[in-house]
Each structure stands twice: as C-alpha cells, then as structure tokens.
Amino acid sequence: MPYIFIGFAFGFAIPYLARRFSKFMPATFACALYRIFRPNKTVSKEKRKTNHKYNLLCHRYFMRSLGWGIITAATIYLASLVLPENETPWIAFFIIMLYTLMEIDKRMLLLPDILTVPLLIVGFSYAVFAGGMLGYEPAASAANSALGAAAGYVIPVIASLFLIKKYPEAFGGGDIKLLSAVGSWVGLTNIPYVILLSCLLFAVSCFINKQRQGAFGPSIVIASLIILFLSEY
C-alpha cells in the first residue's frame, strides 16, 4: 500500500520534472539536480495572480500532474499484485523512471543520459540482488541482465544499418540507450519482444497521427511495461 502513495507522489511530479528538463537540457548530472530543486523564476507573484492565461495553464498543468499521479500509482499497484514483495521497490523505480522519460521525450524529443544511465545501472543491480524478472540465481541473473543490455543496444544499431538509406533516423541515440537500459531489466529473453512491440506501437501511432516521425520513447515505455506484466504471468 505505501508504494501506491509513493507512486502517486512521484507520478504527480513527472510533468514538473519534464518541464524543468526542457528549460536546462543539455546539462551535467550535478547541474540537472541543482536546477530541478532551484529553478529559475520567470514569472512574478503579481503576474501569477492577475494573468488569466497563466492561471489557465496552471490548471491544465495541475490536471496533467494529477493524471500522471493516478496512472503511476495504478501501474505500481498492479505490479505489486503480481510481483514478490521484495521486488516491488525495484519495479516501482523502473515504472517511475519510464514514465518520466516518456513525458520528457514527448515534450523535448530527447531521452537524457542522466536518466537512462542510472536506469541501466539500477536494472543490473536489480538482477544481482533480486534475481531479475526471470528469477535466476544471482550469477545467471547478472549475466542475463548484461546480455539483455547489450542486445538492447546492438539490435537497434544493426537494424539501423538496413534502414539508414530510407529512414536515417530510425533509432535515435537516446532510443538505443533507453532500449539498452530496459534490456538490463527484462533480460536477453525479453528485449527482442520489447523492440519488436515498440516498433509496432510506433508504426500504429504514426498511422493514427498521420506522421512519419516523432518521439519513439513512449512506444518503448509502453512496450516495456506490457512485456513486464506478461513476463510475470
């Protein structure tokens, strides 16, 4: 139950984090932390009280934050129902980071290294200390995580070589790093399914929105969560 409240709190902060990242990226990890907690103030208190457009944007911002809080809390709650109790904190972190990256990519078309790299490191730690999603012994789980991360990086790079003439930006650098990070969580067995499903979801999204390019991160996030839950059943 505590994870639901934690998920709501962190989910509620996702639009704020995405907005902050859009103000100062690219930046070092230290600078990013500083700017998140000490943002530059661009609107005076008087303007906040009297500007109708600003107040309307604040209302929309609040509703978006509320929506993300509910979605994050619900996802973590569902994960807690199918996961062993000792794995729930790890997966809660995984879900929060994925949703944060999803919002940032939708806003900026950017997946910052200062989030994807920690996601990769914690994913490997999850495999070592909690056995990973497939519940292997520590040594085997660590190897599976490392191979999953490697496959998450190599497979899209190889795919890009075949698509580079027609689609020179089929996989961006941030997309490949995110897939590598996800691979450290889902392992070698599941990462090909994440890649294939994310490509399918992206194609459907492009067809619906009548566009040929856009943020690929949201498709990776949704595919990763689908594989997460399917792998636990």
Disulfide bonds with the S-S distance in Angstrom:
none
